[in-house]
Amino acid sequence: MSGARDGVAAWHAYMASGGDADLLAAQIADDAVFHSPVVHSPQEGKTKVMLYLLSAAKALGNDSFRYVRELVDGDHALLEFTVELDGIKVNGIDLITFGDDGKIKDFKVMVRPLKAVNKVWEQMAAQLQAAQG
């Protein structure tokens, strides 16, 4: 199996765990980078990537969250998801690059439509403030 295939399997295990920080920590490379759909600058380093991914799990992790499509090519995986937040249907992708060791090196989230982006921003801001507060 490729690093990406192993990494995707580990990511799904993390998602099924309901946000287990120890499972996530084992998957993130020390020099990982996170690209948010609502923050213009990349978030660099394991600590920041962990903060954003754990906050996203809380903000988006309700019973309606589903991965609906998965593409794996080389070191890259694209996971399309849907979720409903306060009556707003969110459609997005997680574009993940894995190292040979299966650890996440780069994680980019894209969300549509615009009102979904605004709702995700609202939910993420609340989670990040709570996590840092």
C-alpha positions as CSV (number, residue, x, y, z in Angstrom):
1,M,0.0,0.0,0.0
2,S,1.1,3.5,-0.6
3,G,1.7,6.1,2.0
4,A,-1.5,7.9,0.9
5,R,-3.6,4.7,1.2
6,D,-2.3,4.0,4.6
7,G,-2.7,7.6,5.6
8,V,-6.3,7.7,4.3
9,A,-7.1,4.6,6.3
10,A,-5.6,6.2,9.5
11,W,-7.6,9.4,8.8
12,H,-10.8,7.5,8.6
13,A,-10.0,5.8,11.9
14,Y,-9.4,9.2,13.4
15,M,-12.7,10.5,12.1
16,A,-14.5,7.5,13.4
17,S,-13.0,8.1,16.8
18,G,-14.9,11.3,17.3
19,G,-11.7,13.5,17.4
20,D,-9.2,11.5,19.4
21,A,-6.2,13.9,19.7
22,D,-3.7,11.1,20.3
23,L,-4.8,9.3,17.0
24,L,-4.5,12.6,15.1
25,A,-1.1,13.4,16.6
26,A,0.3,10.1,15.3
27,Q,-0.7,11.1,11.8
28,I,0.7,14.6,11.5
29,A,4.2,15.3,10.3
30,D,6.2,17.8,12.4
31,D,6.5,20.2,9.4
32,A,2.9,19.8,8.2
33,V,0.9,22.7,6.7
34,F,-2.8,23.4,6.9
35,H,-4.7,25.5,4.4
36,S,-8.0,26.8,5.7
37,P,-11.0,27.8,3.5
38,V,-11.4,30.9,5.7
39,V,-7.8,31.9,6.8
40,H,-5.7,33.3,4.0
41,S,-2.3,32.3,5.4
42,P,-1.1,28.7,5.7
43,Q,-0.9,27.4,9.2
44,E,2.6,25.7,9.6
45,G,3.8,23.1,12.1
46,K,2.3,20.2,13.8
47,T,0.9,22.2,16.7
48,K,-1.1,24.6,14.5
49,V,-2.3,21.9,12.2
50,M,-3.5,19.9,15.2
51,L,-5.4,22.9,16.5
52,Y,-7.2,23.5,13.3
53,L,-8.0,19.9,12.6
54,L,-9.3,19.2,16.1
55,S,-11.4,22.4,15.9
56,A,-12.8,21.3,12.6
57,A,-13.7,18.0,14.0
58,K,-15.8,19.7,16.7
59,A,-17.2,22.3,14.3
60,L,-18.2,19.9,11.6
61,G,-18.5,16.6,13.4
62,N,-22.2,16.1,13.7
63,D,-24.3,13.1,12.6
64,S,-24.8,14.5,9.1
65,F,-21.0,14.5,8.2
66,R,-20.2,12.1,5.4
67,Y,-17.4,11.4,3.1
68,V,-19.1,10.8,-0.3
69,R,-16.1,10.4,-2.7
70,E,-12.5,9.4,-2.4
71,L,-9.7,9.7,-4.9
72,V,-6.1,8.5,-4.2
73,D,-3.3,9.2,-6.6
74,G,0.3,8.7,-5.5
75,D,1.0,10.7,-2.3
76,H,-2.3,12.6,-2.6
77,A,-5.9,12.0,-1.5
78,L,-9.0,14.0,-2.2
79,L,-11.9,13.3,0.1
80,E,-15.2,15.0,-0.7
81,F,-17.6,15.6,2.2
82,T,-21.0,16.8,3.0
83,V,-22.4,18.1,6.2
84,E,-25.4,20.2,7.4
85,L,-24.8,23.1,9.8
86,D,-27.7,25.0,11.2
87,G,-29.8,24.1,8.1
88,I,-27.0,25.0,5.6
89,K,-25.8,22.3,3.3
90,V,-22.0,22.3,3.2
91,N,-20.1,20.6,0.4
92,G,-16.3,20.5,0.6
93,I,-13.1,18.6,0.0
94,D,-10.1,17.6,2.0
95,L,-7.0,17.6,-0.2
96,I,-4.3,15.7,1.7
97,T,-0.6,15.1,0.8
98,F,1.1,12.3,2.7
99,G,4.7,11.4,3.2
100,D,6.1,8.0,2.4
101,D,5.5,7.2,6.1
102,G,1.8,7.8,5.7
103,K,1.9,11.0,7.8
104,I,0.0,14.1,6.7
105,K,2.4,16.7,5.2
106,D,-0.2,19.1,3.7
107,F,-4.0,19.4,4.4
108,K,-6.1,21.8,2.3
109,V,-9.8,22.3,2.9
110,M,-12.1,23.9,0.3
111,V,-15.8,24.6,0.9
112,R,-18.8,25.7,-1.1
113,P,-21.2,27.5,-1.6
114,L,-20.5,30.9,-0.1
115,K,-23.1,30.7,2.7
116,A,-21.5,27.4,3.7
117,V,-18.1,29.1,3.8
118,N,-19.5,31.7,6.1
119,K,-21.2,29.1,8.4
120,V,-17.9,27.1,8.6
121,W,-16.0,30.3,9.4
122,E,-18.5,31.1,12.2
123,Q,-18.3,27.5,13.6
124,M,-14.5,27.3,13.3
125,A,-14.0,30.8,14.9
126,A,-16.0,29.6,18.0
127,Q,-14.0,26.4,18.3
128,L,-10.6,28.0,17.8
129,Q,-11.5,30.7,20.4
130,A,-12.6,28.0,22.9
131,A,-9.4,26.0,22.2
132,Q,-7.1,28.9,22.7
133,G,-9.1,30.6,25.4
